[in-house]
Amino acid sequence: MKRTAAAGLTIDVLVDSEHWEHVSAAKAVVRRALKVAATSLSTKSAGLAIVLTDDAAMRRLNRNWRGIDAPTNVLSFATKNFGDQLDEQSGGQFVGNHLGDIVLAYETVKREAHRDGKAFDHHLAHLVVHGFLHLLGYDHGNDAQARRMETTERAILRDLAVPDPYRATRTAAGFRRRSVQRAGSVRARPGQNA
């Protein structure tokens, strides 16, 4: 695990699956997307963890936290009270500014990118930005929230030179809006690993 500080953001990238065979490339995409997002949103000093895993692990997380027995592309586990992270090694004191954890499932990310005709790195960057916004309190529970979140995503992705993931695309059957599976957002208890 290598830590990266960008725009006041400390990023830990943990690889929990052999499916992420090009780990250094994926880590670079993740770090760049987070750096641009944090800079764009003027994020204060904070830390977060990215977990690169597989569908089996994601299915367990999705079942345990959201009651959905299926894998999903990304889950965000926001720290309940930003700035209040229980540190067991320092005698149980609250320390740091841990935003939370973002978990990504390789097979689902790859399958969706292929299905939608997107570059894998572009889809990965989009999902990282999406998960990061959830950690900051963005949501898409209603149309107004979804518009706000999508507008913010588009602006960040434009800075990353990633095509708009929400625009209509041409398919063999005609035009359709790019389908985007709404990723999950979970509020984790302080000090709990996702």
Disulfide bonds with the S-S distance in Angstrom:
none
